[in-house]
Amino acid sequence: GGGARRGRSASAAALPFPGEVAVSQQPLHLVGVALRLAWPFVLLWLLQRQAPVSPTLPVRRTDREWREALTPDEYRVMISRGTEPAFTSPLNFEKGDGSYACRGCGAELFDSGTKFDSGTGWPSFWNAAKGSVDLTVHPIYLFPDFSVREVRCSRCGSHLGHVFGDGPQPTGKRYCINGVALKFQQRD
């Protein structure tokens, strides 16, 4: 620590001898500070990363085609993977007999018989139609429920919402789906 070098006083110890070069610790210190400050943001970025949409889906569209086919709110939720505000979808109040289809491609996703009022503000279902959805890991939702998965349409890859492990029986699942990603089709 701060003792004298070669018989020099402690105050002169930090100065180089003639011919020596002072190596500044300043850049290393700044790197350390930057890493300590940046790691929470890097971790948040990593946690929000999502699996890319498969290029082999049956329905594929360019970004321009999606923008032409969807409203700005639909695009923000289904393609940009956003979330509509809670309690804003008219489908929360839909009680008819029918099915809920993907607004992006028309694939049938949920039967009205599996819909229930979860009190969360989004249309909720305890089961999806067989083979209609893909579930992907969205790391930020793993805390504290490791059963949470992102729900995507298996036909076009549109983001629909998330599935949680706190739903009613018989499945114990709650598919919490953005209403703008769905269209209700009344059964005849």
PyMOL commands that set and color helices and strands:
alter all, ss='L'
color gray80, all
select helices_A, chain A and resi 10-12+26-48+63-69+72-78+90-93+112-114+139-142+179-181
alter helices_A, ss='H'
color red, helices_A
select strands_A, chain A and resi 98-102+108-111+115-116+124-125+133-136+149-153+159-164+174-177+182-186
alter strands_A, ss='S'
color yellow, strands_A
deselect
rebuild
show_as cartoon
